């Protein structure tokens, strides 16, 4: 009970310091009390010292707490310190891959932690896609859903490039090798589904390819699944 009262007193004192714009005093009180949550809130929300906040998360915390505080403050840090925060999250991902390879009994837990890291990028399409790419390339045991997510991003990129070129036929962007942006996006997609053909749910990906009307991809998946009549339709 005494500890609870002291915690409340410290929190009150911190708020008084913040209201009086005495942020150094508030930060010192939070540090002395070992209140990491308050330290980070002061650094991020009041002092705008994003680098210091990220450094505390990366260097002064246990692995589990790193994930907890990256989930809590990561979305805001991404907005203010995009590249540094992304790389910090990627380093946690690398540690997750190592830990999971050493502890087969905790695979489910580590997969859940990976999913929670991905949620940090929910409002940032490019970093979301980059993190999926990182998982696919670095994690030999990543979940099928990771591949589904990355394939869908590639499908959206191809669809958008194709749509833009149809709207601007005369001014469609053409690369030095004569290929359009849409063709390049489709090639990247096809390379992905061929390279990692044993690591995703083929029926699910076939459904996505049909939905986006990528006939070449449909034909390739039909061949993998030995759906020959459907493959013939895709070729027509």
C-alpha positions as CSV (number, residue, x, y, z in Angstrom):
1,X,0.0,0.0,0.0
2,X,2.8,2.4,0.9
3,X,4.5,1.6,-2.5
4,X,1.2,2.4,-4.3
5,X,0.9,5.8,-2.4
6,X,4.5,6.6,-3.3
7,X,3.8,5.8,-6.9
8,X,0.8,8.1,-6.9
9,X,2.8,10.9,-5.2
10,X,5.6,10.5,-7.8
11,X,3.1,10.6,-10.7
12,X,1.4,13.7,-9.2
13,X,4.8,15.4,-8.8
14,X,5.7,14.6,-12.4
15,X,2.5,16.1,-13.7
16,X,3.1,19.2,-11.6
17,X,6.5,19.6,-13.1
18,X,5.1,19.1,-16.6
19,X,2.4,21.6,-16.1
20,X,5.0,24.1,-14.9
21,X,7.1,23.4,-18.0
22,X,9.9,22.0,-15.8
23,X,10.5,19.0,-18.0
24,X,14.0,18.3,-16.8
25,X,12.6,18.0,-13.3
26,X,9.8,15.7,-14.5
27,X,12.2,13.5,-16.4
28,X,14.5,13.2,-13.4
29,X,11.6,12.2,-11.1
30,X,10.5,9.6,-13.7
31,X,14.1,8.2,-13.9
32,X,14.5,8.0,-10.1
33,X,11.1,6.3,-9.8
34,X,12.1,3.8,-12.5
35,X,8.9,4.8,-14.4
36,X,9.9,4.0,-18.0
37,X,6.5,4.8,-19.4
38,X,6.6,8.3,-18.0
39,X,10.2,8.8,-19.2
40,X,9.2,7.9,-22.7
41,X,6.1,10.0,-22.7
42,X,8.1,13.1,-21.5
43,X,10.8,12.5,-24.1
44,X,8.4,11.9,-27.0
45,X,5.3,14.0,-26.2
46,X,6.9,17.0,-24.3
47,X,10.6,17.3,-25.2
48,X,10.2,15.8,-28.8
49,X,13.5,14.1,-28.1
50,X,12.7,11.0,-30.3
51,X,16.3,9.8,-30.6
52,X,16.8,9.6,-26.9
53,X,13.5,7.8,-26.4
54,X,14.4,5.3,-29.1
55,X,17.8,4.8,-27.6
56,X,16.3,3.9,-24.2
57,X,14.0,1.4,-25.8
58,X,16.8,-0.2,-27.8
59,X,19.6,-0.2,-25.2
60,X,18.1,-0.1,-21.7
61,X,15.4,-2.7,-21.8
62,X,14.9,-6.4,-21.8
63,X,13.9,-8.1,-25.0
64,X,10.2,-8.5,-24.0
65,X,10.0,-4.8,-22.9
66,X,11.5,-3.7,-26.2
67,X,8.6,-5.2,-28.0
68,X,6.1,-3.8,-25.5
69,X,7.4,-0.2,-25.8
70,X,7.9,-0.4,-29.5
71,X,4.3,-1.4,-29.9
72,X,3.2,1.4,-27.6
73,X,5.4,4.2,-29.0
74,X,6.5,2.8,-32.4
75,X,3.7,4.4,-34.5
76,X,4.6,7.8,-33.2
77,X,8.3,7.3,-33.5
78,X,7.8,6.1,-37.1
79,X,6.2,9.4,-38.0
80,X,9.0,11.5,-36.5
81,X,12.1,9.2,-36.9
82,X,11.1,6.9,-39.7
83,X,14.3,5.2,-40.8
84,X,16.0,4.9,-37.4
85,X,12.8,3.4,-35.8
86,X,12.3,1.0,-38.7
87,X,15.9,-0.3,-38.4
88,X,15.4,-0.7,-34.6
89,X,12.3,-2.8,-35.2
90,X,14.1,-4.8,-37.9
91,X,16.9,-5.6,-35.4
92,X,14.3,-6.8,-32.9
93,X,12.9,-9.0,-35.8
94,X,16.4,-10.5,-36.3
95,X,16.6,-11.3,-32.6
96,X,13.1,-12.9,-32.8
97,X,14.3,-15.1,-35.6
98,X,17.3,-16.2,-33.6
99,X,15.4,-16.8,-30.4
100,X,12.7,-18.9,-32.3
101,X,15.4,-21.0,-33.9
102,X,16.8,-21.8,-30.5
103,X,13.5,-22.5,-28.8
104,X,11.2,-24.7,-30.8
105,X,8.6,-24.9,-28.0
106,X,7.9,-21.1,-28.1
107,X,7.3,-20.8,-31.9
108,X,3.7,-19.6,-31.4
109,X,4.8,-16.9,-28.9
110,X,7.5,-15.6,-31.3
111,X,5.1,-15.6,-34.3
112,X,2.6,-13.5,-32.2
113,X,5.4,-11.1,-31.4
114,X,6.3,-10.8,-35.1
115,X,2.7,-10.0,-35.9
116,X,2.6,-7.4,-33.2
117,X,5.7,-5.7,-34.7
118,X,4.1,-5.6,-38.1
119,X,1.1,-3.8,-36.6
120,X,3.4,-0.8,-35.9
121,X,3.4,-0.1,-39.6
122,X,-0.4,-0.3,-40.1
123,X,-0.4,3.4,-41.3
124,X,2.7,3.3,-43.4
125,X,2.3,1.2,-46.6
126,X,6.0,1.4,-47.7
127,X,7.4,0.3,-44.3
128,X,4.8,-2.4,-43.9
129,X,5.8,-3.8,-47.3
130,X,9.5,-3.4,-46.4
131,X,9.0,-5.3,-43.1
132,X,7.2,-8.1,-45.0
133,X,10.1,-8.2,-47.5
134,X,12.6,-8.4,-44.6
135,X,10.7,-11.4,-43.1
136,X,10.5,-13.3,-46.4
137,X,14.2,-12.8,-47.1
138,X,15.6,-13.3,-43.5
139,X,13.2,-15.7,-41.8
140,X,13.2,-19.2,-43.3
141,X,10.2,-20.2,-41.1
142,X,8.0,-17.2,-41.4
143,X,4.2,-17.8,-41.6
144,X,2.4,-18.2,-44.8
145,X,0.3,-15.1,-44.0
146,X,3.5,-13.1,-44.4
147,X,3.8,-14.2,-48.0
148,X,0.1,-13.6,-48.7
149,X,0.5,-10.1,-47.4
150,X,3.6,-9.4,-49.5
151,X,2.0,-10.9,-52.6
152,X,-1.0,-8.7,-52.1
153,X,1.1,-5.6,-51.9
154,X,2.8,-6.6,-55.2
155,X,-0.6,-7.2,-56.7
156,X,-1.8,-3.7,-55.6
157,X,1.4,-2.1,-57.0
158,X,0.9,-3.9,-60.3
159,X,-2.8,-3.0,-60.4
160,X,-2.2,0.7,-59.7
161,X,0.6,0.9,-62.3
162,X,-1.6,-0.7,-64.9
163,X,-4.5,1.6,-64.1
164,X,-2.2,4.7,-64.3
165,X,-0.9,3.7,-67.6
166,X,-4.3,3.0,-69.0
167,X,-5.3,6.5,-67.9
168,X,-2.2,8.1,-69.5
169,X,-1.6,5.9,-72.5
170,X,0.3,8.5,-74.4
171,X,2.5,9.4,-71.5
172,X,3.0,6.0,-69.9
173,X,6.3,5.7,-68.2
174,X,8.7,3.5,-70.1
175,X,12.1,2.3,-68.8
176,X,15.3,2.2,-70.7
177,X,14.8,-1.4,-71.7
178,X,11.4,-0.6,-73.3
179,X,9.3,-2.0,-70.5
180,X,6.6,-0.1,-68.8
181,X,6.3,0.3,-65.0
182,X,3.3,-2.1,-65.0
183,X,5.3,-4.7,-66.8
184,X,8.1,-4.4,-64.2
185,X,5.7,-4.7,-61.3
186,X,4.2,-7.8,-62.9
187,X,7.6,-9.3,-63.4
188,X,8.5,-8.7,-59.7
189,X,5.2,-10.4,-58.7
190,X,5.8,-13.4,-60.9
191,X,9.4,-13.8,-59.6
192,X,8.1,-13.7,-56.0
193,X,5.5,-16.5,-56.6
194,X,7.9,-18.6,-58.5
195,X,10.8,-18.2,-56.1
196,X,8.8,-19.0,-53.0
197,X,6.4,-21.5,-54.4
198,X,6.7,-23.9,-51.5
199,X,6.1,-21.3,-48.8
200,X,2.6,-20.0,-49.3
201,X,-0.9,-21.4,-49.7
202,X,-1.2,-21.8,-53.5
203,X,-5.0,-21.9,-53.5
204,X,-5.1,-18.6,-51.6
205,X,-2.7,-17.0,-53.9
206,X,-4.5,-18.3,-56.9
207,X,-7.7,-16.6,-55.6
208,X,-5.8,-13.3,-55.3
209,X,-4.4,-13.6,-58.8
210,X,-7.8,-14.3,-60.2
211,X,-9.3,-11.3,-58.3
212,X,-6.6,-9.0,-59.8
213,X,-6.9,-10.7,-63.2
214,X,-3.2,-11.5,-63.6
215,X,-3.6,-14.2,-66.2
216,X,0.1,-15.1,-66.4
217,X,0.1,-15.7,-62.6
218,X,-3.1,-17.7,-62.7
219,X,-1.6,-19.9,-65.4
220,X,1.5,-20.5,-63.3
221,X,-0.5,-21.4,-60.1
222,X,-2.8,-23.7,-62.1
223,X,0.2,-25.5,-63.4
224,X,1.6,-25.9,-59.8
225,X,-1.8,-27.2,-58.7
226,X,-2.3,-29.3,-61.8
227,X,-5.5,-27.6,-62.6
228,X,-5.1,-28.1,-66.3
229,X,-8.6,-27.1,-67.5
230,X,-8.4,-23.8,-65.6
231,X,-4.9,-23.3,-66.9
232,X,-6.2,-23.6,-70.5
233,X,-8.8,-20.9,-69.8
234,X,-6.2,-18.6,-68.3
235,X,-4.1,-19.0,-71.5
236,X,-7.0,-18.1,-73.8
